[in-house]
Amino acid sequence: MTLNDVATASGVSRATASFALNDDLAERMRIAAATRDRVKQVARELGYVPHGVARALREGASRVVVLNIDDGMEGHYSRSYIQGLDAELRANEYVLLVRYGHHTPQTTRQVLEAIAPRAVIDFGQIYLTGHELEDVGGGWRDGLAAHSALQLRHLVEHGHTHVAVALPDSESPLAATRLKFTGQAARNMNIRIPDSFVAPLERGACSEAVAAFLTTAPEVTAIAGFNDDVALRVLTALHDLGRRVPDDVAVIGFDDNGYGAFTTPALTTVNIDAEAHGRLSARLALDLDSSGLRPPPARIVVRESV
């Protein structure tokens, strides 16, 4: 007997049946006592076994989904994505295990052997391809490519046709891809492909890097940060150099970490709500229907730096 069988016999949805069989969740979700009693009675009559080990033996895999997040991929997007992924998995009685850091084939194999997860999701690959949105090739509809284009388009709409991209000093698996998508977006907008430079973490070094870049590229009037962390470094460097933002140089962030609202000037950035992306990934991992679930479009958070 499966949870679907219990739900059908009880006349409730799969999610309601799952909540009703879990006393803590039933209280939080305000499942009526009569519904809880009915679902539990049906489960007993059908011989439904909710024990995780028993189900793993029956299904050939544990009730665990593993998410790998490489170094340099953390941010608002990943946190929002994890919230959606975890919520959808919990509603279907699965547990999410998140692995941060560098993952080798050997360590991944050890995880597979130890817990036999239902699925392993590579966060980087999903974000890069956007395939969960049926948008293969980087996600020009609502993936990384579209978000990169949105950042650049906001600058162009404010009259900036000579733009640079500031990158982190640590290696990121997204850096090369972001530059490629920004370049493609620039060609589509008929502006020059942006140059790029590294914005170091240390304050003095970052000021030197920004000064050196602007000396070699005085025509640049706007800088697009790889993320908000990098954009905030650039804001500080421009302040230290006596450059006015946005009068002398405009700055825009990416992935809205929240700290940009507290700077002077406040940082304009790109906000991406990835909760629906996470829910889509969960449904695909569990072979559930994913139709009708669409993420909200990314948006510009307009502040003062552009």
Secondary structure, DSSP 8 states (H G I E B T S, - for coil): --HHHHHHHHTS-HHHHHHHTSHHHHHHTT--HHHHHHHHHHHHHHT----HHHHHHHHTS-SEEEEEE-TT--SHHHHHHHHHHHHHHHHTT-EEEEEES---HHHHHHHHHHH--SEEEEHHHHHHH-GGGT-TTT-TTTSHHHHHHHHHHHHHHTT--SEEEEEESS--TTHHHHHHHHHHHHHHTTS---EEEEE-SSHHHHHHHHHHHHHH-TT--EEEESSHHHHHHHHHHHHHTT--TTTT-EEE-SS--SGGGGSSS--BEEE---HHHHHHHHHHHTT---TT------EEE--S--
